[in-house]
Amino acid sequence: MCRNIRTLHNFEPAASDDECHAAALQYVRKIAGTTKPSQANAAVFEAAVQEIAHLTRHLVDDLVSNAPPKDREVEAAKAKARAAQRYASA
């Protein structure tokens, strides 16, 4: 999975529409193989982003979990620690 696409399920507060849109944008960029479409493809690119963001919102809203919600700050600290370990100089 693309590293820029973050898990959106089971967080408190719940994922925002902006987060769903950002994930959809990253997904479409990855599939299309470009970060900025040509003018000829701009409309279809944006339509795909909007449709995937809408479906992502429904998916995140409809998923259920028995686990307690995760804290964004705690998860960010864990990710930062993993990155520090991964990129630590020898």
Secondary structure, DSSP 8 states (H G I E B T S, - for coil): --TTS---SSEES---HHHHHHHHHHHHHHHHT-SS--TTTHHHHHHHHHHHHHHHHHHHHH---SS--EEHHHHHHHHHHHHHHHT---
